[in-house]
Amino acid sequence: MKVEQIYTGCLAEAAYYIESNGEAAIIDPLRETAPYLERAKSDNAKIKYVLETHFHADFVSGHIDLAKKADAQIVFGPTAKPNYAVHVAEDGEVLSLGKVKIKVLHTPGHTLESTTYLLFDEQGKEYAIFTGDTLFIGDVGRPDLVQKVKAEITPQFLAGKLFDSLRNKIMPLPDSVIVYPGHGAGSACGKKMDKETVSTLGLQKKFNYALRADMTKEEFIEAVTDGLVEPPQYFPSNVIMNLTGEVDSIDTIIKNGKRPLTPQQFESTREAANALVLDTRRKEDYIKTFIPGSIFIGVDDSFAPWVGTLITDLKQPILLVTEPGREEEVITRLARVGYDHTIGFLKGGVEAWRNSWKEVDAIETISAEEFAQRFTADPNLKLLDARRHSEFETEHLVGAENFPLNFINKNMASIDSQQKYYIHCAGGYRSVIMSSILKSRGYNNIVNIAGGYKELKTTSLKKTDVRTVNTEL
C-alpha cells in the first residue's frame, strides 16, 4: 500500500494518491490531470476511484476530466447531487482498492455532503482518514461557505452538524489514525490551521481547540463561527462549477490560452475582446516596465487566491504577459480557480512590446528608508497599508490608513484620484498588486514602498515619534 500527499502550496491544497496491488484512488484532484495519470502509470496501476470529499469552493476539481481519461468512477458522499454521473456512496459503505478497504464516513458540517474517507491497511487496521475540509491540522472547516450558495443554511446550523460529525464519526477512531486534511495553513477554508499538513488523531485531540473533550455544542458553535471574515468572491462560482460539471477540459483551456501573439495582434485582440492584461512576472521587473493598464499578480506568490479575490468576473477574457516558457503554468493555475478564458500571451514579452515602439509605464518605487526620510519631513503624507485588517490591528504605523487589498474593489470610492498615496504591505508583493490596480483605474500619483512593513521597521522611523499599536519603532 502506498499513500502520498500531493500538496500545492499556492492553494494550500492537498490531493492524495492511494495505491494497492495495482489499483489506485485519487482524492480531491486539482484541475490538471497529468500528475495523477503519470503517478499511477509509474506504479503500473489503474486508477479505479476519484474520491471527492465535497463540492470545493476554493478550486475547480479535475475529477470529471480525470475519471474520463482513466476510466475511473467518481465517488461522492451521501446527499451529494451533482449534475453528472457519479456514485453517491452510502454512509458506512466500504470500497475495495487492491488489498485495502476505504470506508465512507458522512461528516457534514463544512458542507452538507462533506465526507471523510477512512483507509484500512492490508491487515484490516484503521490506518488513516482523509478529512477534506471537515478536520484540519489545528482547526476545522468553516461552516459559512454554503450560505453563499443557499442563504437558508446558516453557519450555526452547519457548525452544529460539524460538532456531531467530529464527535460521532471521527473522535471515536483510534489515536494512532493518521489525519490527512484537504488544506494547510494559508487556505481561506479555515481560520487558524497549523503549518503542518499531516498529524495523528491523538495529537489533534490533544491540541486542536475544536476537539476539546469537554467542549459543549454551544461552545463549539460559538468558537467556529467567531471571527469569520468574508471569503474570496470566487468561492460560490467554484462551488457551482464543481456541482454542475459545466467546465471545459483542461486540455482545451490550455490550447486556447497558449496562442502566441505579436505586439500588434496582442493589442488588437485586447481591444476586440475587451480583455484584461494580466502580468505575472517578478514584481521587481513589473514595476520597471509594464504595458499600460495591465494588472500585476505575480505567479511566484499566492497567485491563484489573489486572482480569485481581485478579478470579479470569471468569464473575463485574459491576455497574459509571463516570463518566457511559463505560459502553460499560468494558464493551468488560472484554470484551477475557474478562470478558463485565457485567449493568448504576448510573444517575446515586454521586450517585444518595447521593440515595437509601443507605450510602456512604470510604478514609482522607493526604499523604506527613503520613505522614512520623506515621512519625517512631512508627517501628513498619505500612507495606505495594503495588509489585511488583522495584520494592521496587530501592528501598524500610526497615521497609516488600512486599505486591505482583498477589499479594494469595495473600497475604491474612498480613494481620491488627485491625492498622492504611498503604499506598503508586509513584504512588497501586495503593494505592487494594489499599485497596478490603482494605476489601471487612472490613479497615477502612486508610490510603492519596496520591502513593505518588514523593511519599514528597520528604518530611521524608529527615531521619531511614530508608533505601532503594540510596539515602538
C-alpha positions in Angstrom: 0.0 0.0 0.0 1.2 3.5 -0.9 -0.2 6.8 0.4 1.1 10.0 -1.0 0.1 13.6 -0.3 0.3 15.8 -3.4 0.5 19.3 -1.9 0.1 22.5 -3.9 1.4 25.5 -1.9 -0.3 28.2 -4.0 -3.7 27.0 -2.9 -2.5 25.3 0.3 -4.4 22.3 -1.1 -3.7 18.6 -0.6 -4.7 15.9 -3.0 -4.0 12.2 -2.3 -2.8 9.2 -4.2 -3.5 5.7 -2.7 -2.3 2.6 -4.4 -2.6 -1.1 -3.6 -1.9 -4.2 -5.7 -2.2 -2.3 -9.0 -5.3 -0.2 -8.2 -5.3 3.5 -7.3 -7.6 6.1 -5.9 -7.1 9.9 -6.2 -8.7 12.1 -3.6 -9.7 15.7 -4.4 -7.6 16.2 -7.6 -6.8 19.7 -8.9 -7.9 20.7 -12.4 -4.9 19.3 -14.3 -4.9 15.5 -14.8 -1.3 14.7 -15.9 0.3 14.5 -12.5 -2.2 11.8 -11.3 -2.2 9.8 -14.5 1.6 9.9 -14.6 1.8 8.9 -10.9 -0.4 5.8 -11.5 1.5 4.9 -14.7 4.8 4.9 -12.8 3.3 2.2 -10.5 1.7 0.4 -13.4 -1.6 1.0 -11.6 -5.1 1.6 -12.8 -7.0 4.5 -11.3 -10.2 2.9 -10.0 -11.7 5.7 -8.0 -11.7 9.5 -8.0 -13.0 10.4 -4.5 -14.4 13.8 -3.7 -14.8 14.9 -0.1 -17.2 17.7 -1.0 -18.0 20.3 -3.6 -15.0 22.5 -3.3 -15.2 26.3 -3.1 -11.6 27.3 -3.4 -10.7 25.4 -6.6 -12.3 23.6 -9.6 -11.7 19.9 -9.3 -10.3 17.9 -12.1 -12.4 14.9 -11.2 -14.6 14.7 -14.3 -11.7 15.1 -16.7 -9.5 12.6 -14.7 -12.3 10.0 -14.5 -12.8 10.1 -18.2 -9.2 9.7 -19.1 -8.6 7.0 -16.5 -12.0 5.2 -17.0 -12.5 5.6 -13.2 -15.5 6.0 -11.0 -16.2 9.3 -9.3 -17.4 8.9 -5.7 -19.2 11.5 -3.6 -20.6 11.0 -0.1 -24.2 10.9 0.9 -26.6 13.8 -0.1 -24.4 14.9 -3.0 -26.5 15.7 -6.1 -24.1 16.7 -8.9 -25.4 17.2 -12.4 -23.3 14.4 -13.9 -22.9 10.6 -13.4 -21.2 9.6 -10.1 -21.5 7.0 -7.4 -23.2 8.6 -4.4 -22.0 6.4 -1.6 -24.0 5.5 1.5 -22.7 6.3 4.9 -20.6 3.4 6.1 -20.2 1.9 2.6 -16.9 0.2 2.0 -14.9 0.5 -1.2 -12.3 -2.1 -2.2 -9.0 -1.0 -3.6 -6.5 -3.7 -4.2 -5.8 -5.3 -0.9 -7.1 -2.4 1.2 -10.5 -1.0 2.1 -11.9 2.5 2.2 -14.9 3.3 4.3 -17.2 6.2 3.6 -18.0 8.4 6.6 -20.6 11.1 6.1 -19.3 14.1 8.1 -21.5 17.1 7.3 -20.7 20.5 8.7 -18.3 22.3 6.4 -20.9 21.4 3.7 -23.9 19.1 3.8 -22.3 16.4 1.6 -18.8 16.6 3.3 -17.4 13.1 3.6 -14.3 11.6 5.3 -12.7 8.5 3.8 -11.3 6.0 6.3 -8.5 3.8 5.0 -7.9 0.3 6.3 -4.5 -1.3 5.7 -3.9 -4.8 4.4 -4.3 -6.2 7.9 -7.7 -4.5 8.3 -6.4 -1.9 10.7 -7.7 1.6 10.7 -4.8 3.4 9.2 -5.7 7.0 8.0 -8.6 9.4 7.5 -8.8 11.8 4.5 -10.9 14.5 6.0 -11.2 17.1 3.2 -12.4 20.3 4.9 -14.0 18.6 7.9 -10.9 18.4 10.0 -7.7 20.3 9.5 -4.5 20.2 11.5 -5.2 22.6 14.4 -8.6 23.6 13.0 -11.9 22.6 11.4 -13.6 23.7 8.2 -15.5 26.9 8.3 -19.3 26.4 8.3 -20.3 29.6 6.5 -19.5 28.9 2.8 -22.6 27.0 1.9 -24.6 30.1 2.8 -23.1 31.9 -0.1 -25.0 29.4 -2.3 -28.0 28.6 -0.1 -28.9 31.5 2.2 -31.2 29.4 4.3 -28.4 27.2 5.6 -26.9 29.2 8.4 -23.3 28.9 9.7 -24.7 28.0 13.2 -26.8 25.1 11.7 -23.7 23.7 9.9 -21.5 24.2 12.9 -23.9 22.1 14.9 -23.7 19.4 12.2 -19.9 19.6 12.3 -19.8 19.1 16.1 -21.8 15.9 15.7 -19.7 14.7 12.9 -16.5 15.1 14.7 -17.8 13.6 18.0 -19.7 10.7 16.5 -17.6 9.7 13.4 -14.0 10.9 13.8 -13.1 11.3 17.5 -14.1 7.6 18.4 -11.4 6.4 16.0 -8.0 5.2 17.4 -5.5 7.9 18.3 -3.0 6.2 16.0 -5.0 7.1 12.9 -3.2 9.5 10.6 -5.1 12.7 9.7 -4.7 13.8 6.1 -6.6 17.1 5.6 -7.6 18.8 2.4 -5.8 22.1 3.2 -2.9 23.6 5.2 -2.1 27.0 6.6 -2.9 29.8 4.1 -6.2 28.4 2.9 -9.3 30.5 3.3 -11.3 27.4 4.1 -10.3 27.6 7.8 -9.3 30.2 10.3 -6.1 29.1 12.1 -4.6 25.9 10.5 -1.2 24.8 11.6 1.7 24.8 9.1 1.9 21.0 9.3 -0.1 19.1 6.8 -0.2 15.7 8.4 -0.9 14.7 12.0 -2.4 11.9 14.1 -5.9 11.9 15.6 -4.4 11.6 19.1 -2.4 14.8 18.6 -5.4 16.6 17.3 -7.5 15.5 20.3 -4.8 17.0 22.4 -4.0 20.2 20.6 -6.9 21.1 18.3 -9.2 23.6 20.0 -12.3 22.2 18.3 -11.7 18.6 19.6 -11.5 19.5 23.3 -13.2 16.6 25.0 -15.3 18.6 27.4 -16.4 21.2 24.9 -20.2 21.7 24.7 -22.0 22.0 21.4 -22.8 25.6 22.2 -19.2 26.4 22.9 -18.2 24.7 19.7 -20.7 26.6 17.6 -19.5 29.9 19.1 -15.8 29.1 18.6 -16.0 28.0 14.9 -18.3 30.9 13.9 -16.5 33.6 15.7 -14.1 35.8 13.7 -15.0 34.6 10.2 -14.0 37.0 7.5 -15.6 37.4 4.1 -14.4 34.5 1.9 -12.9 35.3 -1.5 -15.6 36.3 -4.0 -14.9 33.5 -6.4 -15.8 30.7 -3.9 -19.6 30.4 -4.8 -18.7 30.3 -8.6 -16.3 27.4 -8.0 -18.9 25.5 -6.0 -21.4 25.8 -8.9 -18.7 24.7 -11.4 -17.9 21.6 -9.3 -21.6 20.9 -8.8 -22.8 21.3 -12.4 -19.6 19.9 -14.1 -20.1 22.5 -16.8 -16.5 23.1 -17.4 -14.1 22.5 -20.4 -11.3 20.0 -20.3 -8.0 21.4 -19.1 -6.6 20.4 -22.5 -9.0 22.7 -24.3 -8.3 25.6 -21.9 -4.5 25.3 -22.3 -4.8 25.1 -26.1 -7.0 28.2 -26.3 -4.6 30.1 -23.9 -1.3 29.2 -25.5 -1.8 31.4 -28.5 1.4 33.4 -29.1 0.5 36.9 -30.2 2.8 39.6 -31.7 2.5 43.0 -30.1 0.2 44.1 -32.9 -2.0 41.0 -32.5 -1.9 41.4 -28.7 -3.1 45.0 -28.9 -5.9 44.3 -31.4 -7.1 41.2 -29.5 -7.2 43.2 -26.3 -9.4 45.9 -27.9 -11.7 43.4 -29.7 -12.2 41.2 -26.7 -12.1 43.9 -24.1 -9.5 41.6 -22.5 -7.7 42.1 -19.2 -3.9 42.1 -19.5 -2.5 40.1 -16.6 1.2 40.4 -15.9 2.6 37.5 -13.9 6.3 38.3 -13.9 8.5 39.1 -10.9 7.4 42.3 -9.1 10.9 43.7 -9.5 10.5 43.5 -13.3 6.9 44.7 -13.4 7.5 48.0 -11.5 10.2 49.0 -14.0 8.3 48.4 -17.2 4.8 47.2 -18.0 2.0 47.6 -20.5 -0.2 50.5 -19.5 -3.5 49.3 -18.0 -2.2 45.8 -17.1 -2.7 44.2 -13.7 0.2 42.6 -11.8 -0.3 39.4 -9.9 3.0 37.6 -9.7 2.9 33.8 -10.3 5.6 33.1 -7.7 3.5 34.1 -4.7 -0.1 33.5 -3.7 -1.2 33.8 -7.3 -4.5 31.9 -7.7 -6.1 33.1 -4.5 -5.4 36.7 -5.4 -6.7 36.2 -8.9 -9.9 34.8 -7.4 -10.2 37.6 -5.0 -9.5 40.5 -7.3 -10.8 39.6 -10.8 -14.5 39.5 -10.1 -15.7 38.1 -13.5 -14.6 34.5 -14.0 -15.6 34.8 -17.7 -13.3 37.8 -18.2 -11.1 37.3 -21.3 -7.5 37.4 -20.2 -4.3 38.1 -22.1 -1.0 37.1 -20.4 2.4 38.7 -20.0 4.6 36.0 -18.5 8.2 35.0 -18.1 9.3 33.0 -21.2 8.2 29.4 -21.0 5.8 29.8 -18.1 2.6 30.4 -20.2 1.1 26.9 -19.7 1.8 27.0 -16.0 0.0 30.3 -15.6 -3.0 29.1 -17.7 -3.2 26.0 -15.6 -3.1 27.9 -12.4 -5.8 30.3 -13.6 -8.0 27.3 -14.5 -7.6 25.8 -11.1 -9.8 28.6 -9.7 -12.2 28.7 -12.6 -10.6 31.4 -14.9 -10.9 29.5 -18.1 -10.9 32.3 -20.7 -7.2 33.0 -21.3 -7.1 33.9 -25.0 -3.4 34.3 -25.7 0.0 35.6 -24.5 2.5 38.2 -25.6 5.2 36.5 -27.7 8.5 37.9 -26.7 7.1 39.6 -23.6 7.6 43.2 -22.7 10.9 43.4 -24.6 9.0 42.7 -27.9 6.4 45.3 -26.9 9.1 47.9 -26.4 10.9 47.0 -29.6 7.6 47.7 -31.4 7.7 51.2 -30.1 4.6 50.8 -28.0 3.9 52.7 -24.9 5.1 51.4 -21.5 4.6 52.5 -17.9 6.3 52.1 -14.6 5.5 52.4 -10.9 7.5 54.8 -8.8 9.1 52.8 -6.1 11.2 53.9 -3.2 13.0 52.2 -0.4 11.7 52.0 3.1 14.5 54.3 4.2 13.6 56.9 1.6 10.0 56.8 2.7 11.2 57.3 6.3 13.1 60.4 5.3 10.1 61.8 3.4 7.7 61.0 6.3 10.0 62.6 8.8 10.0 65.8 6.7 6.2 65.6 6.1 4.2 63.5 8.6 1.0 64.3 6.7 1.9 62.1 3.8 -0.9 59.7 2.9 0.1 56.1 3.6 -2.0 53.2 2.6 -1.4 49.8 4.4 -2.5 47.1 2.0 -2.3 44.3 4.6 -5.4 42.5 6.0 -7.2 44.1 8.9 -6.0 41.5 11.3 -2.3 42.3 10.4 -3.0 46.0 10.7 -4.6 45.6 14.1 -1.7 43.7 15.4 0.9 46.3 14.4 1.0 49.3 12.1 2.4 52.8 11.6 0.4 55.5 13.3 -1.1 57.7 10.7 -1.4 54.9 8.1 -4.8 54.1 6.7 -5.7 50.4 6.4 -6.8 49.7 2.9 -6.8 45.9 2.6 -6.0 44.6 -0.9 -8.7 41.9 -0.6 -11.4 44.6 -0.3 -10.0 47.0 -2.9 -13.0 46.6 -5.2 -15.4 47.5 -2.4 -13.4 50.5 -1.1 -12.3 52.3 -4.3 -14.8 55.1 -3.6 -12.7 56.2 -0.6 -9.6 57.0 -2.7 -9.0 60.5 -4.0 -7.7 60.4 -7.6 -5.9 63.8 -7.0 -4.1 62.7 -3.9 -0.6 61.2 -3.8 -0.5 57.9 -1.9 2.4 55.9 -0.6 1.6 52.1 -0.4 3.1 49.3 1.6 2.2 45.8 2.6 4.1 43.2 4.6 6.9 42.4 2.1 6.2 44.2 -1.2 4.0 41.7 -3.2 0.5 43.1 -2.3 1.6 46.7 -2.6 2.6 46.2 -6.2 -0.7 44.5 -7.0 -2.5 47.4 -5.4 -0.4 49.9 -7.2 -1.1 48.2 -10.6 -4.8 48.1 -10.0 -4.9 51.8 -9.0 -2.9 52.8 -12.0 -5.1 50.8 -14.3 -8.0 52.8 -13.0 -6.5 56.2 -13.5 -4.9 56.8 -10.1 -1.4 57.8 -11.3 0.0 59.5 -8.2 1.1 56.3 -6.6 4.4 55.5 -4.8 5.2 51.9 -3.9 7.4 51.2 -0.8 9.8 48.3 -1.6 10.1 45.7 1.2 6.9 46.7 2.9 6.4 46.8 6.7 9.2 44.4 7.3 11.7 46.9 5.9 9.9 50.0 7.4 10.5 48.6 10.9 14.3 48.8 10.4 14.4 52.4 9.2 15.1 55.7 10.9 11.4 55.9 11.7 12.2 54.3 15.0 13.9 57.5 15.9 10.8 59.5 15.5 7.5 59.7 17.4 5.9 57.2 15.1 4.4 54.2 17.0 2.8 50.9 16.2 -0.2 49.5 18.1 1.8 47.2 20.3 5.5 48.2 19.9 7.6 51.2 19.3 9.5 51.6 16.1 
